[in-house]
Amino acid sequence: MSMKTAIGEPGAYARASTGHMILRNLKRDRFLYLLIVPFIAWYLVFQYYPMLGLQMAFKKYSIYKGLSGSPWVGFDNFVTFFKGPYFLRTLKNTILISMYSLIFAFPAPIILALLLNEVKSMLFKRTVQTLTYLPHFISIVIVAGFVTNFLSPTNGIINLLLAKLGLEKLYFLVVPEYFRTIFISMNIWREVGFGSIIFIAALSAIHPELHEAAVIDGANKWKRVLHVTLPGIMPTIMIMLILKIGNLLDVGYEAIILLYQPSTYEVSDVISTYVYRTGLQDGRYDIGTAVGLFNSVVGLVLVICANKLSKKYTESGLW
């Protein structure tokens, strides 16, 4: 008998031991794994199975022929969008609104979390947290209704105040120059409290001894924030920034549809609203799918690039 036969194949014992350990763990934790089954099923049914419909972007889709019977057209739907009259306008508006959100809306939850972290009164802190969290749970339809009523040219609060001051009333929602400011301000008011939760949690993980050492070294409150607090939550900030950059072209179309007017299309029409009009209203599902796929691919590229830059300069990222 050869030594190889006596001992067995190289690594066979290790593989058998690993397989036995996996089966033993599965049997031991079988009820925990069963809890995951509904979530896996949900993702398979509602996230992965609909991806089969992406082939519509490469077909001349006919609702009568169905997805399998519609002829393939390659990248014609993408070319139609790129050469269309609305491509540059929607891309420009999407990038501008997303950049404004990144500049003004993204830091807002961080600033709120830093301010709440300095509050000593727990009653005041919880009151502010509750009041700022609540708008997130209000339907965007109701929020848009609030904004429309506040800015109403006849009996809106803003215009009533302008009239009291002797100024002329304005219909803000039909003035293109005001639309982006209104949209960004509304989103900040709605999401600033809820978005601050994760930063407040990150602030609570900073060890108090770091602040005590900074105080001993003579650092004032501003320097402690700059040199202790912000570096302590920087990994969290970078991860949230990467996710935000990944959704750079994914502007919330529901709020825009509820707020924009024909007179503001030039500054408010974004890729998402174009997909809504083309795909659902005009019934051109193939063009709408192609534009949505383009949006997703660009978002994926942005996430990968942002993650690489974050890993290079801050050593923290999504993966």
C-alpha positions as CSV (number, residue, x, y, z in Angstrom):
1,M,0.0,0.0,0.0
2,S,1.4,3.3,-1.0
3,M,1.8,6.2,1.5
4,K,-0.7,8.3,-0.5
5,T,-3.3,5.6,-0.2
6,A,-2.7,5.2,3.5
7,I,-2.9,8.8,4.3
8,G,-5.5,9.7,1.7
9,E,-5.7,12.6,-0.8
10,P,-3.9,15.8,0.3
11,G,-6.4,18.0,2.1
12,A,-9.2,15.4,2.0
13,Y,-9.4,15.3,5.8
14,A,-9.4,19.1,6.1
15,R,-12.2,19.3,3.5
16,A,-14.3,16.6,5.2
17,S,-13.8,18.3,8.6
18,T,-14.8,21.7,7.2
19,G,-17.9,20.1,5.5
20,H,-18.9,18.3,8.7
21,M,-18.5,21.6,10.7
22,I,-20.7,23.5,8.2
23,L,-23.4,20.8,8.4
24,R,-23.2,20.8,12.2
25,N,-23.6,24.6,12.3
26,L,-26.5,24.6,9.9
27,K,-28.3,22.0,12.0
28,R,-27.5,23.8,15.2
29,D,-28.7,27.2,13.9
30,R,-31.4,26.0,11.6
31,F,-34.1,28.2,13.1
32,L,-32.0,31.3,12.7
33,Y,-31.4,30.5,9.1
34,L,-35.1,30.0,8.6
35,L,-35.6,33.6,9.7
36,I,-33.6,34.7,6.6
37,V,-35.8,32.8,4.1
38,P,-38.6,35.4,3.8
39,F,-36.0,38.2,3.1
40,I,-34.2,36.0,0.5
41,A,-37.6,35.2,-1.1
42,W,-38.5,38.9,-1.1
43,Y,-35.3,39.9,-2.8
44,L,-35.6,37.1,-5.4
45,V,-39.2,38.0,-6.2
46,F,-39.1,41.8,-6.1
47,Q,-35.4,42.6,-6.8
48,Y,-33.8,40.0,-9.0
49,Y,-36.7,38.5,-10.9
50,P,-37.7,41.9,-12.3
51,M,-34.2,42.2,-13.8
52,L,-35.4,39.9,-16.6
53,G,-37.4,42.9,-17.8
54,L,-34.1,44.8,-18.5
55,Q,-34.0,43.0,-21.9
56,M,-36.8,45.4,-22.9
57,A,-34.2,48.1,-23.2
58,F,-32.7,46.2,-26.1
59,K,-36.0,45.4,-27.9
60,K,-38.7,47.3,-29.8
61,Y,-41.2,46.3,-27.2
62,S,-44.8,45.7,-28.1
63,I,-47.4,45.1,-25.5
64,Y,-49.3,42.8,-27.9
65,K,-46.3,40.6,-28.8
66,G,-45.0,40.5,-25.2
67,L,-41.4,40.5,-24.0
68,S,-40.4,37.3,-25.7
69,G,-42.1,38.2,-29.1
70,S,-40.7,41.7,-29.4
71,P,-37.8,42.0,-31.8
72,W,-34.2,42.9,-30.7
73,V,-33.0,46.3,-31.7
74,G,-29.7,46.4,-29.9
75,F,-28.8,49.9,-28.6
76,D,-31.3,51.8,-30.7
77,N,-33.4,52.8,-27.7
78,F,-30.3,54.3,-26.0
79,V,-29.4,56.2,-29.2
80,T,-32.9,57.5,-29.4
81,F,-32.6,58.9,-25.9
82,F,-29.1,60.3,-26.4
83,K,-30.1,62.0,-29.7
84,G,-33.5,63.2,-28.4
85,P,-34.3,66.8,-27.6
86,Y,-34.5,66.2,-23.8
87,F,-31.3,64.4,-23.1
88,L,-29.1,67.4,-22.4
89,R,-31.8,69.2,-20.5
90,T,-32.7,66.2,-18.2
91,L,-29.0,65.3,-17.6
92,K,-28.1,68.9,-16.8
93,N,-31.0,69.4,-14.4
94,T,-30.4,66.0,-12.7
95,I,-26.7,66.8,-12.1
96,L,-27.4,70.3,-10.9
97,I,-30.2,69.3,-8.5
98,S,-28.1,66.4,-7.2
99,M,-25.0,68.6,-6.7
100,Y,-27.0,71.2,-4.8
101,S,-28.4,68.3,-2.6
102,L,-24.8,67.1,-2.1
103,I,-23.6,70.6,-1.1
104,F,-26.5,71.8,1.0
105,A,-28.6,68.7,2.0
106,F,-25.9,66.2,2.8
107,P,-24.1,68.3,5.5
108,A,-27.4,69.3,7.2
109,P,-27.9,66.0,9.2
110,I,-24.2,66.1,10.3
111,I,-24.6,69.7,11.5
112,L,-27.8,68.8,13.4
113,A,-26.2,65.8,15.0
114,L,-23.2,67.9,16.1
115,L,-25.5,70.5,17.6
116,L,-27.6,67.9,19.4
117,N,-24.5,66.3,20.7
118,E,-23.6,69.5,22.6
119,V,-27.0,69.9,24.2
120,K,-27.0,69.0,27.9
121,S,-30.7,69.1,28.6
122,M,-32.1,65.7,27.6
123,L,-35.7,67.0,27.5
124,F,-34.8,69.7,25.0
125,K,-32.7,67.2,23.0
126,R,-35.4,64.6,22.8
127,T,-38.0,67.3,21.9
128,V,-35.9,68.6,19.0
129,Q,-35.1,65.1,17.8
130,T,-38.8,64.2,17.8
131,L,-39.8,67.3,16.0
132,T,-37.1,66.9,13.3
133,Y,-37.8,63.1,12.9
134,L,-41.6,63.5,12.3
135,P,-41.5,65.0,8.7
136,H,-39.8,61.9,7.4
137,F,-42.8,59.8,8.2
138,I,-45.2,62.2,6.4
139,S,-46.2,61.2,2.9
140,I,-44.4,63.2,0.2
141,V,-47.8,64.1,-1.3
142,I,-48.8,65.8,2.0
143,V,-45.4,67.5,2.2
144,A,-45.7,68.8,-1.3
145,G,-49.2,70.0,-0.4
146,F,-47.8,71.9,2.6
147,V,-45.3,73.6,0.3
148,T,-47.9,74.4,-2.3
149,N,-50.2,76.0,0.3
150,F,-47.4,77.9,2.0
151,L,-46.3,79.4,-1.4
152,S,-49.8,80.0,-2.7
153,P,-50.1,83.4,-4.4
154,T,-53.4,84.2,-2.8
155,N,-53.5,83.0,0.8
156,G,-50.0,81.4,1.3
157,I,-48.2,82.3,4.5
158,I,-45.1,83.5,2.6
159,N,-47.1,85.8,0.4
160,L,-49.2,87.1,3.3
161,L,-46.0,88.1,5.0
162,L,-44.8,89.8,1.9
163,A,-48.1,91.7,1.6
164,K,-47.7,92.8,5.3
165,L,-44.3,94.1,4.5
166,G,-45.6,96.0,1.5
167,L,-44.0,93.8,-1.1
168,E,-45.6,92.3,-4.2
169,K,-47.0,88.7,-4.0
170,L,-45.3,86.0,-6.1
171,Y,-46.3,82.7,-7.4
172,F,-43.1,81.0,-6.5
173,L,-43.8,77.6,-8.1
174,V,-44.1,79.0,-11.6
175,V,-40.8,81.0,-11.4
176,P,-38.0,78.8,-12.7
177,E,-35.3,80.6,-10.6
178,Y,-37.0,79.5,-7.4
179,F,-37.8,75.9,-8.1
180,R,-34.5,74.2,-7.2
181,T,-34.2,76.3,-4.0
182,I,-37.8,75.2,-3.0
183,F,-37.1,71.6,-3.8
184,I,-33.8,71.4,-1.9
185,S,-35.2,73.2,1.1
186,M,-38.2,70.9,1.2
187,N,-36.0,67.8,1.2
188,I,-33.8,69.2,3.9
189,W,-36.8,69.9,6.2
190,R,-38.2,66.5,5.5
191,E,-35.0,64.4,5.9
192,V,-32.6,66.3,8.2
193,G,-33.9,64.8,11.4
194,F,-34.1,61.2,10.2
195,G,-30.7,61.5,8.5
196,S,-29.1,62.6,11.7
197,I,-29.9,59.4,13.5
198,I,-26.9,57.5,12.1
199,F,-24.5,60.4,12.9
200,I,-25.8,60.7,16.4
201,A,-25.1,56.9,16.8
202,A,-21.6,57.4,15.5
203,L,-21.0,60.3,17.9
204,S,-22.0,58.1,20.8
205,A,-19.2,55.7,19.9
206,I,-16.5,58.3,20.4
207,H,-14.7,57.6,23.7
208,P,-15.2,60.5,26.3
209,E,-11.5,60.2,27.2
210,L,-10.5,61.7,23.9
211,H,-12.5,64.9,24.7
212,E,-11.0,64.9,28.2
213,A,-7.5,64.7,26.8
214,A,-8.3,67.5,24.4
215,V,-9.6,69.7,27.2
216,I,-6.4,69.0,29.2
217,D,-4.4,70.1,26.1
218,G,-6.3,73.4,26.1
219,A,-8.6,72.7,23.2
220,N,-11.8,74.8,23.1
221,K,-15.2,73.4,22.0
222,W,-14.6,74.3,18.3
223,K,-11.2,72.6,18.3
224,R,-12.6,69.5,20.0
225,V,-15.2,69.3,17.3
226,L,-12.6,69.8,14.5
227,H,-9.9,67.5,15.9
228,V,-11.9,64.9,17.9
229,T,-15.5,64.7,16.9
230,L,-15.3,65.0,13.1
231,P,-12.4,62.5,12.7
232,G,-14.3,60.1,15.0
233,I,-17.3,60.1,12.7
234,M,-15.4,60.5,9.4
235,P,-15.7,56.8,8.4
236,T,-19.5,57.1,8.7
237,I,-19.6,60.3,6.8
238,M,-17.6,58.8,4.0
239,I,-19.8,55.7,3.7
240,M,-22.9,57.9,3.6
241,L,-21.2,60.1,1.0
242,I,-20.4,57.2,-1.2
243,L,-24.1,56.0,-1.0
244,K,-25.2,59.6,-1.8
245,I,-22.9,59.8,-4.8
246,G,-24.2,56.5,-6.0
247,N,-27.7,58.0,-6.2
248,L,-26.4,61.2,-7.8
249,L,-28.7,60.7,-10.9
250,D,-31.5,59.3,-8.9
251,V,-33.4,62.4,-8.0
252,G,-36.7,61.9,-6.2
253,Y,-39.1,62.3,-9.1
254,E,-42.3,62.0,-6.9
255,A,-41.7,65.4,-5.3
256,I,-40.7,67.0,-8.6
257,I,-43.8,65.8,-10.3
258,L,-45.9,67.1,-7.5
259,L,-44.2,70.5,-7.6
260,Y,-43.2,71.3,-11.1
261,Q,-45.3,73.3,-13.6
262,P,-45.0,73.6,-17.4
263,S,-43.3,76.9,-16.9
264,T,-40.6,75.3,-14.8
265,Y,-39.9,72.2,-17.0
266,E,-36.7,73.9,-18.2
267,V,-35.1,73.7,-14.7
268,S,-37.0,70.8,-13.1
269,D,-37.3,68.1,-15.7
270,V,-34.9,65.3,-14.7
271,I,-34.1,61.8,-15.9
272,S,-36.6,60.2,-13.5
273,T,-39.4,62.4,-14.6
274,Y,-38.5,61.8,-18.2
275,V,-38.7,58.0,-17.6
276,Y,-42.1,58.5,-15.9
277,R,-43.5,60.5,-18.8
278,T,-42.0,58.4,-21.5
279,G,-42.6,55.0,-20.0
280,L,-45.9,55.3,-18.2
281,Q,-47.7,58.2,-19.8
282,D,-46.6,57.7,-23.4
283,G,-46.4,53.9,-23.2
284,R,-42.9,53.7,-24.6
285,Y,-41.7,51.1,-22.1
286,D,-38.6,50.2,-24.1
287,I,-37.3,53.8,-24.1
288,G,-38.1,54.2,-20.4
289,T,-36.3,51.0,-19.5
290,A,-33.2,52.0,-21.5
291,V,-33.1,55.4,-19.8
292,G,-33.5,53.7,-16.4
293,L,-30.7,51.2,-17.2
294,F,-28.4,54.0,-18.2
295,N,-29.2,55.8,-14.9
296,S,-28.4,52.6,-12.9
297,V,-25.1,51.9,-14.8
298,V,-23.9,55.5,-14.2
299,G,-24.8,55.2,-10.5
300,L,-22.8,51.9,-10.3
301,V,-19.8,53.5,-11.8
302,L,-20.0,56.5,-9.5
303,V,-20.2,54.2,-6.4
304,I,-17.1,52.2,-7.5
305,C,-15.1,55.4,-8.2
306,A,-16.2,57.1,-5.0
307,N,-15.4,54.0,-3.0
308,K,-11.9,53.7,-4.5
309,L,-11.2,57.4,-3.7
310,S,-12.5,57.0,-0.2
311,K,-10.3,53.9,0.4
312,K,-7.3,55.8,-1.0
313,Y,-7.6,58.9,1.1
314,T,-9.5,57.8,4.2
315,E,-9.0,54.0,4.4
316,S,-12.8,53.5,4.8
317,G,-15.3,52.4,2.2
318,L,-18.2,50.1,1.5
319,W,-15.9,47.2,0.6
